[in-house]
Amino acid sequence: MNQEKPAPERKGGKGKYELDERLKAYQGVWVFIEHERDEVHPVSWELLGEGRKLADQLGVSLSGVVLGAPDLATRQFCEQAFHHGADTCYLMADPTLSAYRNQPFTKGLTDLVNRYQPEILLLGATAQGRDLAGSVATTLRTGLTADCTALTIDMENRSMAASRPTFGGSLLCTILTLNYRPQMATVRPRVMAMPEPDRSRHGKIIEHPLCLVESDIITKVLEYIPDNQQDKPQLPFADIIVAGGRGMKRAENFQLIWDLAMVLGAEVGATRPVVQANWVQAERQVGQSGKTVRPKLYIAAGISGAIQHRVGMADSDVIIAINSDPNAPIFDFASYGIVGNAMTILPALTEAFRQQLATMRMAS
């Protein structure tokens, strides 16, 4: 049963907080391992990589949390969590957890938190993760910072500092959940780097019962209908993206972006103004209110580099910026910059890549 938590007490100077004694028992960093149809969502491994850093800063253990059906696949998710950095994995296996439903998953996760008391709980900012995180935070009466782009530890009070864009992406704010535990956050896929799995790592599995029967659950799974995404953009998982902004001037000029992307086998991205102008579909928007991407190569043509777009693509391995304005903000963080007219440069790049790729194919 949850109890009201006391208001934070200031100790010493401004901004100094002393954690309530009862909450000092909360230790460790947890990552919820999201899975569906026997496949783990990649954001869970990304969060384990980030969670490893937080746990090391705090000097505590890192744990994965797996809820699912009582079968071999569910248990194997724990082993995969160890490979991606977890020391321990909390496993709740029950037939009622075979498919995601808010009620049993919320009860399962809150029961685990109340029993084992982690100080930090991270979930992916996916459809499932957002639904579950809000319910769990409300049930536990703790804080939740959504859609974070950076996580670190304020060692002065052992609080997680969670940064996220605000005011439409024009500012970055850092939020601390001081006198409440666990500290919760959701992070979008591809925001954090994917850790290299170490298959020599193993850990301890701690099993816990759900204590809920099917008749107690108000929702029922009648049928699984997969969402066919084959014809939709898959920007978060693309290795190469060619993106255009309003510097492309007119909708017909955006064909130059498509031409280069076709030669490179790349996905096409865009900024918010381009999407609002109906030059491309909304699924191709990169940025704070669109997709977060981490490709090996990001070519930005006619994009100024405002913070709203930057937060969605700044972690690309290589960024090539094409802009006629030498003072465009994108040049401040691009790997390579080309100052010039995108309508002239893009066709030249497309032809150069076409010839180079044709030569490489002939040579092989």
Secondary structure, 3 states (H helix, E strand, C coil): CCCCCCCCEECCCCCCEECCHHHHHCCCEEEECCEECCEECHHHHHHHHHHHHHHHHHCCCEEEEEEECCCHHHHHHHHHHHHCCCCEEEEEECHHHCCCCHHHHHHHHHHHHHHHCCCEEEEECCHHHHHHHHHHHHHHCCCEEEEECEEEEECCCCEEEEEEEECCCCEEEEEECCCCCCEEEEECCCCCCCCCCCCCCCCEEEECCCCCCHHHCCCCCCCCCCCCCCCCCCHHHCCEEEEECHHHCCHHHHHHHHHHHHHHCCEEEECHHHHHCCCCCHHHEECCCCECCCCCEEEEECCCCCHHHHHHHCCCCEEEEEECCCCCHHHHCCCEEEECCHHHHHHHHHHHHHHHHHHHHHHC
